[in-house]
Amino acid sequence: QKKNEIVNYHYDAFISYRHLPKDKKAAIRLQQLLEKHKRSDGRALRVFRDQSEFSASSDLGADIRRALEESRYMIIICSPAYKDSKWCIEEITYFRQLQGGSKQHILIMLVEGELNECIPEQLKWESDIISTSEYTFTEMKTMAEPLCADIRAVDERKMMRHLHTEYLRIAAPLLDCSFDNLYQRSQRQKRKKVWITAAAITTAAIAFSCYTLYMLERISQKQQELYANESQRLAVMSNLQCENEDYCLAMLLAEEALPQNIKKPERPFLTEAEEALRSAVTQRIESESYPSFQILQQINF
């Protein structure tokens, strides 16, 4: 009775598989996915997976026996090559002995081939003792249907995609819940991740947009400061040319210091530049010695 209590098992599952590329890839990924789940007591699932082939010994190694003894479930990565392995069959035999001959705690993940052709004989049949008369009993064998997760696909990429959903059929008994409940929980977590990712992307986009606008504003401010300094310098040069009585150059410099389009100015409007242009124009008019009635002119700024 104590052996059926979860707390007495060090491992929640023992993965039995052939060390072939496809089988090994599925076993590694299955272990990673299972160990992300937590049991009802808050502890993460523990999964044992042997990482090396067995040596040419006559029996299972002590570490494998100990791992099987401390595992609540056995998971078989089933393929056509599995039942041809002596050591894989030994693992099944020993685990069933530990379970009193029961196969209830043996789970199968089919990666290739047909289940009836790949599954070992030890898992195909259930033995029941029935009474034929008052004093005689007969053993009857019936075809068993072990819990199976099917991840077969045309290539490994699609196989691994199926694994991300089908592994829940293996995880459900380990977590003592139904596949439907675990699947719905997984879907809610996926939707939550999608919403969190979308929110993060939206927040990043808004932050980037705000930063871009801020930098554009800073660049615009710096550009206006440069234009203002340039206009100030041109206004000073215009006044200097007026002192040298080169009024045409003074007017050109002052005009360059003013914005070309008043409605959409590309540079700030400085009163110093306006005054420099007014001074250059008026001084030129006065220098021409026109009669007083000719001095009055309209100058647009």
Salt bridges, closest charged atoms under 4 A:
ASP12 OD1 - ARG39 NH1 3.23
ASP12 OD2 - ARG43 NH2 3.31
ASP41 OD2 - ARG39 NH2 2.45
ASP59 OD2 - ARG65 NH2 2.86
ASP63 OD1 - ARG66 NH1 3.03
GLU114 OE2 - ARG152 NH1 3.42
GLU121 OE2 - LYS124 NZ 3.32
GLU126 OE2 - LYS103 NZ 3.90
ASP150 OD2 - ARG152 NH2 2.73
GLU156 OE1 - LYS25 NZ 3.31
GLU166 OE1 - ARG169 NE 3.01
ASP176 OD1 - ARG72 NH2 2.83
GLU230 OE1 - ARG267 NH2 3.05
GLU274 OE2 - ARG278 NH2 3.51
